Amino acid sequence: MKPHFKWLLLAATLVLAGVVIYGWVDLHAAPVCQGDDAIADPQAPIVLSGWGFDPANTRAVPEEAQGLRPQHLSRLGMQWAFRFPWWTNKARSQPALTTDTLYVGSQRGWVYALNRWTGCVRWKSFIGAEVRTAMTLGAPHPGGERLLYFGDFAGNVHALDPATGARRWKVSADAHRLATITGAPTLYAGRLFVPVSSIEVAVPAFPLYPCCTFRGSVHAFDAASGASLWQTFTAEVPEPRGRNALFIRRWGPSGAPIWSAPTIDIARGRLYVGTGENYSQPTNAFSDAVLALDLEDGRILWSRQFTAKDAWNMSCILPGGINCPESAGRDLDFGASPVLVRGADGRDVLVAGQKSGMVYGIDPADGAVRWSRRLGRGGPLGGVHWGLAARDGVVFVPISDYLNPIPGLKAPQPEDPTLPKMPGLYALEAATGELRWATAVRPTCADSAACYPGLSAAVTALSDLVLAATLDGRLQAYDIATGKLRWESATAREFQAVDGRSAQGGAIDAGGAIVAGHQVILNSGYGLFSQAPGNVLLVYGATDRSPSGHDSGNPE
């Protein structure tokens, strides 16, 4: 080997070693709790858990968990910030809370138990894959041992001991190698209901990939042991469907993933999910649909499709996309969980928002559509993207309408591109779909493409306020009765984290703000789709907390 090659090899080795060492040191920089801060009550009351905080996925914070009122907003300030490790460009796992501990996942495969009041680390557990889902905390059976449930990017479902982070069980949700879990597992009556989606939507961009064979599903597990109880698929078994231009085998039907947490209907003994598009042809009747499944055995009780023949994958954005289906669709998933609401007329209604910008009121008994309303122009990133909220018979709908063209690529277009973008927050009567109020979200700079203000993240409803967060990184509080913007705070900036280092906020997407007591908690940073990256978990608090400095999560 020539001398200069030896020096190059040595330099490359030293750089690699430096990167590994820096990453390891950075990962362990977060302060470990000491003394009283390290002590957690294993039976501390659970304040918020899961995606929607209740089986119906309303994202309405229970009255007993609230402390934040409109008069506190002017005194809402930063309590602490937690920095996720180096190379993190998005923060999206929605935490679960007890009165003393916050549980959250991360992009780099770590799950953390943090002191809720100081942000120090009580324990952390390495999972080995990105954790996107919300954390679900609860006991499989009344009086039983609590477990912390979540899914990972590799398609595994985990149950950890919330006191120590030790693994209780781990199972694969699906046999397909490209399966993933984005929606939170829903815990109910000793069972864990897991939505299964897939990254196979992206892989067909490689022309040699045999597209496509993944099928969306709901998989029910015994919550105590992880044993499989049933799995219901949203597409038929794929069959060979000819070959693409490079003579690679094509398969179909496929896709119809489930991106969001199942919604439980206790009275009717069923669950509801929304599905995404097919990845290949032929399309089927369960894509871009809302489905009702029997809780006991997973039978599909009814289905209602809202966009037919929507076959699309990432090959379609490429010039000459070899794996793009003929007559490609528009990628109009139901990415947000349906919300089960009791309307002002005393009847239950299932409200579902679609990326098309449409919102539907559905009869939970048979899937009949009671009303529909267009609130946004829609598109592949919403319309309605991640989550509605509902309280006292009113549904609160965030609209994104985000579409950032990338030169040379062909993003799917809205159903009616002549419509204007309508980013904002909308309040609808659940019973009728009647519009109560609408508040547009305005950009904060002249170049709206550089600071697009759409509401893609899920919203959260309190008694007096609706909490929302924008794609340009603003945390906002709206008056629940009028829609008036009462308060906002910019998060797309640097923060000093509890480890003394700088953390970066950015776009806010996926899981939105959650509220417990006087605390407002959210992730900031979402480095996808040309949005601003970041790596911080933020905890705001009102300055008029209890004398001890802590509130329990209950109103004072």
N, C-alpha and C positions, 0 to 999 in steps of 0.2 A: 504494500500500500504506500502510495506517495506521501511525503511528509505533510503537504498542504491538505490532503484528504483527511489525514489523521487529526490535524488541528480543527478542520470543519466538523468531523465526527465528535471530537471532544467538546467543541462549542455547543453543538446541538444537544449533546447529552447533558451538559451543564444547564442549558436553558430549560430542557424538559424537567430536570431535577428541581430547578428553581420554581417552575410552575407548580409541580406536585407539592413541594414543601409549602409554598405560599398558599395554595388551595387548602392544604391540611390545617395550617395555622389559622387561616381565615375562617374555616369551618368551625374551629373550636374557640373562636374569639368571644362568642356570646357568654356573658357572665353566668356562672352557675350559682344558684341560690345558696345562701349561707344562713345559718342560725334559724331564727323564726321564719324567715322568708322561704326556707326549704320545706317547711312543715305544711302539708296539705291534709285536709279532712277527707278521707276516702268516701265518706257518706255526705259530703257537702251537697246541698240541694242543687239539682240541675236547673239552670236558668234558661238556656236556649240550646237546642240540639237539632241537627238535621237541616235540610234545605229550607223547608217552609215553616218550621217551628211547631207544627201540628200535623196530624194525619192528612188534613184537607189541603195542605200546602198553601195556606193563606198568606204567609209571611206577615201576619199580624202579631206583634209582640204582645203577650198576655198582659193584662192590666197589672197583675201583681208583680211583673218583672220590670215595669216602667218606673222611671224616676224623672226622665227628661221631659220638660214642659216648655212651651214657647218662651216663657219668661227667663228660662235658663240659657237660651241660645247666645245672648250677648256675652255670657261668661264662659262659653265653651272654649276650652283651650287644650293644648297638647299635654297629655299625661306622660306618655312614653311612646317610643318607636322601636320596633324590633327589625333588625337588618337580616334578611335572608342571605345565605352565603354567596361568595364570588361566583360569577357566571350565571347568576339568576337574572332573567330579564322579564319575568312575569310572576306576579303573586296573585293567586286565584282561589286557594282553598279557604272556604268559609269556616270560621272557627265554631267550636262548641264551647259552652261556658258552664261552669258551676259558680258558686258564690266565691270561690277562691282560686280557680284554675282556668286557664284558657288553653284549648287544644287546637292545633293547626298543622296542616301539612305543607309541603313545599315542593318546588320544582326539582330540587336536587335530591329528592328521595328521603328526606328526613321528616319525621313527625315530632312535634315539640309539645311538651306540657310546660306552660309558662305561668309564673305567678301573675295573677290577673292585675295586681296593683303596682308591680314594679317592673315586669317584663323579664325578670331573671329566669333561667332555665331550671326547671325542677327535674326533668329528664328529657332526653331525646332518643329516638329509635330510628335506625337506618332501615328503610324499606327496600331500597334497591331500584326504585322506579319513581317517576314523578307522581305526586299525589295532587290531583286536580279537584277531587270531590270535596264537598262539605263534610265535616266531621259529624258523626251520629253517635250519641252517647246514651246508654240506657241498659237496663237489665233485661235479659231475654224473658224472664218471668218475674212476677211480683215478689219482692223480697230476695231475689237471686243476686248473684255477683254481677256488678256492672261491667260492661265491655265498651270499648271505643271502636267503632266500625268505620271503614272507609274503603274506597277502591283505588287502584293505581293504574298508571298508564299502560302497564303490561297486561291488564285484564285480570288482575288478582283482587280478591276480596280479603280483607284483614280484620281480625279482632284482636285488640291489645288490652292488656290490663291497664286501666287508666291511672292506677296508683304508681306503676313502675315502668310502663312501656313494654313489658315482656309480652311476647306473642302468645296468644291463646289458641288461635288457629289461622290458617291461610289456605284458601282454595282458589282455583281458577274458575272464572265465571263462564268461560266459553272455550271450546276446543280450537277455535280459529286462531292462527298465529298472530293476526293483526287486530284482534279484539282489544278494546280498551274500555275503561270506565270513567266517564266524565260526570254523570249525574250521581247524586248522593244515594247510598242505600237507604231504604225506608224501613224502620223497625216498627213492627206491630204484632202483638199477640204471639210472641215467641218466634216470629219468623222475620227474616231479613230479605226484602225484595230489592233486587239489584238490576238496574237498567244497563244494558250492554250496547255499546256503540263500537266504532272501529276507525282506525286510520287507513283502512283500505280505500276510502274515498280519495286519498292523496296518491297512493302508490301507482295507480294506472297512468300517471304522468310519465312513468318509465315504459317505453313502447314494448319492451320484451315481457312485461308482466301479463300473465293470463287473467284478464279481468272478467268477472269478479265472483267471489264465492262466499263472502261473509253475509250472514243474516242477523239482523237485530233481534233482540230477545229481552224478556224479563226472566230472571232466574231467581227462584225462591229457595232459601237455605234455612235450615234450623239455626236459629240465632245463637244457641248455646254451643253447638258442636261444629257447625259449618257443613253438616250433611246436606246434600242436594235433595230437595223435595219435588220440584218440578221446574221445567224450563219451557217457555212458550215462545216460538219464533214468529217473526213478522214477515217472513218470505218462505216460499216453498224451497225444497232442496234444489240447488242449482244444477242445471244440465248443460252439456255442450251445446253451444249456439254458433257454430261456424268458427271462422278464424279472422284475425285482423289483417291489415295490409302486409304485415311481416310474417304471416302464417302462424301466429301465436293463437292458441285456442282461446275462444271466448266462452264465458259461462253466464248463466242467468236463470231465473231472476236472482237479485242480490240486493243488499243494502237494507233500507228501511230501518236505520239505527234508532236507538232510543238514547237521547242525549241528557235527559233530565230525570229527576227523582219521581218515582211513582206516587200517585195521589190515592189515599185510602178513603173509601166510602164505608164507614163502619156500619151504618144502618142497612145497607144493601149487600154487604159482604163481598165487595168487589174493589178492584183498583183500576185506575185510569192512567194511560200514558199517551204522549204524543210521539209521532214517528217522523223520520226524515225521508229524503228522496231515495229512489232506487239507484244503484250504482251502474247497472247494466240493464239491457233489455232481455226478455220482455219485462215490462213493469207489472206490478200487481196491485191489488185493491187495498193493501195495508200500508202503503207508503204515503207520506204527507197526510196522515190520518190521526184521528183520536180513537183509541181502543179501550174497551172495558173488558177486564179479565176477572174470572172468579178467583177469590182469594184462596179457596181451598185447593183447587186442582189446576188453576191457570187456564181453564177453558176461555176462549174468546166469546164473550156474550153478545157483543155488538161492535161494529166498526163503522166509522164515518170518515170517508175520504173527502178531502177538500181541494186537492190539486191532483188530477189524474195525469198519468204518462209523464211524470217528472223523473227522467233518468239522466243522471249527471255525475261526473267525477272530475278530478283535477286535470285530467288529460284535455278536457274541453277548453281550458284557458290557453292552451298552447296552439300556436299555428299548426294546422294540419293534424291536431291531436288524434293519434292513431287509435287510442282506446276510448275515444269519446263516442257515446251512443249516437246513432242516427236520430235526427230530430231531438237534439238534446234539450232537457228541461231547464228550469231556472233555479234549482236548489232552494226550494221553499219549504224547509223543514218546519215542524213544530219543535223548536229548541227549548221552549219554556214549559215547565210543568203545568198541566191543567190545574185550575183552582176550583174547589167545590165550595159554593157560597149559598147561604140562605138569603133569598131575595126579599124585598119589601113586601111581596105578595105572599110570603110564608112558604114558598116552594124552593126546593133546592135547584140550583142551576150549576152546570159545569162550564166554566169560562176558559176558553183556550185562545191564545194569541199566536199568530203565525208570522214567519219572516216576511210574508207577502205584505204585511201591514194590516191584515184583516184580523178582527177579533170576533169570536163566535160565542153565543150562549146556547148550550146544548142540554137537552133533557137527559139527566143521568139514567133514567129508566130504560130508554131505548135508543139514545143517540140522535133523536130528531133535533133539528136546528130550530130554536125558538127565535133567535135574532142574529143579525150579523151587522158589523159596522167597520168601514175602512177608516183607520186613523193615521196611516202612513203610506208613503209611496212604496216602501218595502224593497227587498233585494236580498242577496245572499248573506248579508250580515244584519238583517232586520231592516224595517219593521220591528216586530217584537222579537227580541233575541233571547234573553236569558230568564226573565221572570216578572210576573205580575204580583200584585198584592191585593188583598181584599179585607174590608172591615165594615161591619154594620150595614151590609147589603150593598156596598159600593166597591167597585173594582178599580184599581189604579194601574194604568197601563203606560209603561215607558216605551217611547218610540226612538229608534236609532236612525234609520234611513241613511246609514253610513255606506258609502261606496266610493273608494278612492282608486280611480283608474291607474293601472300600471302600464306604461308604454310597451307595446309589443305583445301584451297579454289580453285575453278576451274574457273578462269577467261576465257572468250571467247578468242580464239586465232585469229591471223590475217589469212587472206585468204591463204597466203603462208608464213608459219613460217620460211621457209628457207631463205627468203630475209633478208638482214641486216637492222637494224634500220637506218633511214636516216633523223634525225632531222636537220632542217635548214630552210632557206628562199630561195624561188625560184621565178623567174620572168618569166612569160609566155606572148607571144603575144596573145592578146585576140582573134584575128581573126582566128588564126591557131593552137594555143596551142604550138607553137614552143618555145623551152627553150632559153631564153635570157641569163640568168646567174643563178648559183646556189651557195649558200654559206652554207657550213656545220657549225653547231654550236657545239663547242667542250666543253667537261666538264672541270671544273676548278680544279678537284681533281682526284686522281688516282682511287678512287672507284666511277665509274660513276653512280652507282645505288644510291649513297648517294647525288650526286649533278647532277642529270640528267638535261641536258640543253635544252630539247625539247621546241619548240615554240607552245604552246597550245592556248595562249591568241591571241586575234585579233591583227592585225597589222594596222598601219595608214600611209598613203602616203602624203608626202609634195612635193613641186616642186623639191627639190634636195635630199631628204632623205626619207627613210622608217624607221619608229619607230617600234621596236619589243620588246618583253619581254619574258624572259625564265622561265621555271619551277624552276630553281634554284635561281631565284630572281634578274636577271640582266636586267636592262633597256639598250637597245642598239639602236644605230643609224647606218644605212647602207646607202652607196651611192646608189642613185636610179638608176644610169646608169650602175654601174659595180658590185654592190653587196658587195663592200669592206666594212668591219666593220670600221666605222670612230670613234666611241666613245661608251663607256659603263660605267655603274655605278652599283655597287652592292647595292641592297636594302634589302637583307636578313640579317638585322642587327638592332641594336637599334637606334632610333632617339629621340631627344628631341622634344616633341610636343608643340603646342602653349599654352597648359595648364601647361607647366613646368614639366610634367611627362614623363616617358619613354614609347615610342611606339615601337612595334616590327614589322619589315618587314619579309617577307617570300617568298613563291612561288608566281609567278604572273600568273594568269589564267583568263579565261572569258574575260571581257573587258580589252583591252590593254591601251597603252598610248594615250592621246589626246594632241593636241598642239594648242595653241592660243597665238598669238603674240610671245613673247619670253618665254612663259611658257610651260612646259611639265608637265602633270598631270596624275597620275596613282595611283591605289590601289596596295598595297603589302600585301600578306598574303592569303593563300588558303589552309586551313587545312582539305582537303579531299584527298582520294586516296593516303595516305601516303606522302602527300606533306607538305611543311613547313607552319605552321599557321602564322598568323599575323593580325594586327589590325590598319593599318595606311594608310592614304591618303597623298601622297607626291606631293608637288608642287616645281618643279625646275624652275629656271629662269636664263637667261643670265645676266651677270653683266653690260652689256652696255644698260640697259633700258633707257627710257626717263628721263630727269632731275627730273621730279616729282616722280620718282620711280615706276610709273605705265606705262604700255602700254595698249592700248585699245583693243588689239587683232588684230590690223591692222599692216602691216609692216611699219617700219619707213622709 
